[in-house]
Amino acid sequence: MCCLSQLSRTRQTIGLDRVRGIAASAAMTLAMTLALALAVTISAATPGFAQIPTPAASPTPTPSPTPVSTSINDDRSAGNSALDLGSNFLERLGNQASNGFNRTFRTNPGGGGASASTEDPRYRTWFEGYGISVRTDAQGDFVGDRRKTVGGVAGFGVRVAPGVNLGFSVDQSHTDIDMPLALQSATLDLTQIGFNGSIDKGPWTWAFAVVHGFGKVRSSRDTGLGLANAGYRAAIDGALTEISYYWTKDQMRIVPKGALEYVRATSAAFQEAGGVDPLNVGSTALSRARVMIGAEIGRYFVIDQKILDLSAYGKFVDNFHQELGSIQVSLGAQNIVVPGIGESRYGMDAGASASLSLTSVARLYVNYDGKFRNELTSHQGTLGVEYRW
């Protein structure tokens, strides 16, 4: 009995120890689980060893600002201004040679039905004043511009033989270029010398014109802490050839025309002075070739022995070649190359003219010429006087 009681107590003790062992083991497992969960939570909330940022490197000197292409908007605009002025002068010279009203006087000097046999070699001189307004739209990093030009032309022509005419003229102009979005402006003073001629053969006329121009560009750029100024030379060369057919009935005429034009403009390298970080800018060259096809329509009226002539024209323009040129800009040891700007390949030109012949040798005239492109719109007005002897 005593032995059984002792064995029972022994079993109870062993059972209690097992329970205590199991409880201790469960408590340890729970503690390890909680510790592991806490470690995972902390690890997720803080960067691991691989994410610990490395000490920052010692600061390096900040380089000078890189010259951006918008800093030379004025140079690109001045180059296009010279190119456009060369085209305008060429086309006016071509018009002097092939205009239907001028041809009427060459083949019918007295006008209003005078005999063609009265044609004799004659001299003529003309003087013109003109104004041009141009707007170029933004293209890439070029912010666009507005240009206003005033100028004058003096010319001299001679009929060297029946149907053969030659002329010489000088064009002097001043252009103001404004680019308010780029805080830049420029002026272009350009002198152009032109030579033109024509040959009449029946209803056909072949005309040509060549020009050479030279001038000075003065630019100004607001750097925020003063103006960076520069002055440099510019030049223009161009040629035009045109063929037309003169069809007339009574006092009306229709003159279909086709022309080919090539113009090239260059500007010298320059260095800005003043302002912050003045730039060194390399020389540039840009060129354009275009074909133009259109027609003039006109009619003249004889009023009290004076001749009033009204005409209008329109032509399609294809700029099949445009070498826009690139410009190298330097600031210290840094260099970038900036592309040039141009106009759309296709466009239209249109214009109108009114001429009043006061006598058989003197007349007044006014012209309007417009150019319409996707990126450019130009309006030109001309007032002139011509005298023949």
Residue pairs with C-beta under 8 A, 6 or more apart in sequence:
47 53
63 334
64 277
64 331
64 332
64 334
65 277
65 331
66 331
66 334
66 336
67 277
67 279
67 329
67 330
67 331
67 334
67 336
68 141
68 336
69 141
69 142
69 329
69 336
69 338
69 339
70 141
70 142
70 143
70 182
71 182
71 221
71 279
71 329
72 279
72 281
72 327
72 329
72 338
73 142
73 143
73 145
73 179
73 182
73 184
74 177
74 179
74 182
74 184
74 185
74 186
74 219
74 220
74 221
75 186
75 217
75 219
75 267
75 281
75 284
75 327
76 142
76 327
76 338
76 340
76 341
77 136
77 145
77 147
77 177
77 179
77 186
77 341
78 177
78 186
78 188
78 217
78 219
78 234
78 267
79 234
79 265
79 267
79 284
79 286
79 325
79 340
80 136
80 265
80 286
80 340
80 341
80 342
81 134
81 147
81 149
81 175
81 177
81 188
82 188
82 190
82 213
82 215
82 234
82 235
82 236
82 265
82 267
83 236
83 263
83 265
83 286
83 287
83 288
84 134
84 378
85 132
85 149
85 173
85 175
85 188
85 190
85 192
85 213
85 236
86 192
86 211
86 213
86 236
86 237
86 238
86 263
86 265
87 238
87 261
87 263
87 288
88 132
88 369
88 380
89 153
89 171
89 192
89 194
89 211
89 213
89 238
90 194
90 209
90 211
90 238
90 239
90 240
90 261
90 263
91 240
91 259
91 261
91 369
92 128
92 153
92 369
92 382
93 167
93 169
93 194
93 195
93 196
93 209
93 211
93 240
94 196
94 207
94 208
94 209
94 240
94 242
94 259
96 102
96 126
96 155
96 157
96 167
96 169
96 196
97 165
97 167
97 196
97 197
97 198
97 205
97 207
97 208
97 209
97 242
98 198
98 205
98 207
98 242
98 244
98 255
98 257
99 296
99 311
99 353
100 246
100 253
100 255
100 296
100 298
100 311
101 298
101 300
101 309
101 311
101 353
101 355
103 200
103 205
103 246
103 255
104 111
104 248
104 253
104 300
104 309
105 111
105 388
106 119
106 159
106 163
106 165
106 200
107 116
107 119
107 200
108 114
108 115
108 116
108 119
109 118
109 119
109 120
109 122
109 360
110 118
110 360
111 300
111 302
111 307
111 357
111 360
112 302
112 307
119 162
120 159
121 158
121 159
121 160
121 161
121 162
122 158
122 159
122 388
122 389
123 156
123 157
123 158
123 159
123 388
123 389
124 156
124 157
124 158
124 386
124 387
124 388
124 389
125 154
125 155
125 156
125 157
125 386
125 387
126 153
126 154
126 155
126 157
126 169
126 384
126 385
126 386
126 387
127 152
127 153
127 154
127 155
127 384
127 385
128 152
128 153
128 155
128 382
128 383
128 384
129 150
129 151
129 152
129 153
129 382
129 383
129 384
130 149
130 150
130 151
130 152
130 153
130 380
130 381
130 382
130 383
131 148
131 149
131 150
131 151
131 380
131 381
132 147
132 148
132 149
132 150
132 151
132 175
132 378
132 379
132 380
133 146
133 147
133 148
133 149
133 378
133 379
133 380
134 145
134 146
134 147
134 148
134 149
134 376
134 377
134 378
134 379
135 144
135 145
135 146
135 147
135 376
135 377
135 378
136 142
136 144
136 145
136 146
136 147
136 341
136 375
136 376
137 144
137 374
137 375
137 376
138 144
139 341
139 375
140 339
140 341
142 341
143 179
143 181
143 182
144 179
144 181
145 177
145 178
145 179
146 177
146 178
146 179
147 175
147 176
147 177
147 178
148 175
148 176
149 173
149 174
149 175
149 176
150 173
150 174
151 171
151 172
151 173
151 174
152 171
152 172
152 173
153 169
153 170
153 171
153 172
153 384
154 169
154 170
155 167
155 168
155 169
155 170
155 194
156 167
156 168
156 169
157 165
157 166
157 167
157 168
158 165
158 166
158 167
159 165
160 166
163 199
163 200
163 201
164 197
164 198
164 199
164 200
165 197
165 198
165 199
165 200
166 195
166 196
166 197
167 195
167 196
167 197
168 193
168 194
168 195
168 196
169 193
169 194
169 196
170 191
170 192
170 193
170 194
171 190
171 191
171 192
171 193
171 194
171 211
171 213
172 190
172 191
172 192
173 188
173 189
173 190
173 192
174 187
174 188
174 189
174 190
175 187
175 188
175 189
175 190
176 185
176 187
177 185
177 186
177 187
177 188
178 185
179 185
182 221
183 221
183 222
184 219
184 220
184 221
184 222
185 219
185 220
186 217
186 218
186 219
186 220
187 217
187 218
188 215
188 216
188 217
188 234
189 215
189 216
190 213
190 214
190 215
190 234
190 236
191 213
191 214
191 215
192 211
192 212
192 213
192 236
193 211
193 212
193 213
194 209
194 210
194 211
195 209
195 210
195 211
196 207
196 208
196 209
196 210
197 207
197 208
197 209
198 205
198 206
198 207
198 208
199 205
199 206
199 207
203 245
203 246
203 247
204 243
204 244
204 245
204 246
205 243
205 244
205 245
205 246
206 241
206 242
206 243
207 241
207 242
207 243
207 244
208 239
208 240
208 241
208 242
209 239
209 240
210 238
210 239
210 240
211 236
211 237
211 238
211 239
212 235
212 236
212 237
213 235
213 236
213 237
214 233
214 234
214 235
214 236
215 233
215 234
215 235
215 236
216 231
216 232
216 233
216 234
217 230
217 231
217 232
217 233
217 234
217 267
218 229
218 230
218 231
219 229
219 230
219 231
219 272
220 227
220 228
220 229
221 227
221 228
221 229
221 272
221 275
222 275
223 275
223 276
223 277
224 276
225 275
225 276
226 274
226 275
226 276
227 274
227 275
228 272
228 273
228 274
228 275
228 276
228 278
228 279
229 272
229 273
229 274
229 275
230 270
230 271
230 272
230 273
230 281
231 270
232 267
232 268
232 269
232 270
233 267
233 268
234 265
234 266
234 267
234 268
235 265
235 266
235 267
236 263
236 264
236 265
236 266
237 263
237 264
238 261
238 262
238 263
238 264
239 261
239 262
240 259
240 260
240 261
240 262
241 259
241 260
242 257
242 258
242 259
242 260
243 257
243 258
243 259
244 255
244 256
244 257
244 258
245 255
245 256
246 253
246 255
247 253
247 254
247 255
247 256
248 254
251 299
251 300
251 301
251 302
252 297
252 298
252 299
253 296
253 297
253 298
253 299
254 295
254 296
254 297
255 295
255 296
255 297
255 298
256 294
256 295
257 292
257 293
257 294
257 295
257 296
257 313
257 315
258 291
258 292
258 293
259 291
259 292
259 293
259 315
260 289
260 290
260 291
260 292
261 289
261 290
261 291
261 292
262 287
262 288
262 289
263 287
263 288
263 289
264 285
264 286
264 287
264 288
265 285
265 286
265 287
266 283
266 284
266 285
266 286
267 283
267 284
268 283
269 280
269 281
269 282
269 283
270 280
270 281
271 278
271 279
271 280
271 281
272 278
272 279
272 280
272 281
277 331
279 329
279 330
279 331
280 329
280 330
280 331
281 327
281 328
281 329
281 330
282 327
282 328
282 329
282 330
284 325
284 326
284 327
284 340
285 323
285 325
286 322
286 323
286 324
286 325
286 340
286 342
287 321
287 322
287 323
287 325
288 319
288 321
288 322
288 323
288 342
289 319
289 320
289 321
289 322
290 317
290 318
290 319
290 320
290 321
291 317
291 318
291 320
292 315
292 316
292 317
292 318
292 349
293 315
293 316
294 313
294 314
294 315
294 316
294 349
295 313
295 314
295 315
296 311
296 312
296 313
297 311
297 312
297 313
298 309
298 310
298 311
298 312
298 353
299 309
299 310
299 311
300 307
300 308
300 309
300 310
301 307
301 308
301 309
301 310
306 356
306 357
306 358
307 355
307 356
307 357
307 363
308 354
308 355
308 356
308 357
309 353
309 354
309 355
309 356
309 357
310 352
310 353
310 354
311 352
311 353
311 354
312 350
312 351
312 352
312 353
313 349
313 350
313 351
313 352
314 348
314 349
314 350
315 348
315 349
315 350
316 346
316 347
316 348
317 346
317 347
317 348
317 349
317 371
317 373
318 345
318 346
319 342
319 343
319 344
319 345
319 346
319 347
320 345
322 342
322 343
322 345
324 339
324 340
324 341
324 342
325 340
326 337
326 338
326 339
326 340
327 337
327 338
327 340
328 335
328 336
328 337
328 338
329 335
329 336
329 337
329 338
341 375
342 375
343 373
343 374
343 375
343 376
344 373
344 374
344 375
344 376
347 371
347 372
347 373
347 374
347 376
348 371
348 372
349 369
349 370
349 371
349 372
350 369
350 370
350 372
351 367
351 368
351 369
351 370
352 367
352 368
353 365
353 366
353 367
353 368
354 365
354 366
355 363
355 364
355 365
355 366
356 363
356 364
356 365
357 363
358 364
360 388
361 387
361 388
361 389
362 385
362 386
362 387
362 388
363 385
363 386
364 383
364 384
364 385
365 382
365 383
365 384
365 385
365 386
366 381
366 382
366 383
366 384
367 380
367 381
367 382
367 384
368 379
368 380
368 381
368 382
369 378
369 379
369 380
369 382
370 377
370 378
370 379
370 380
371 377
371 378
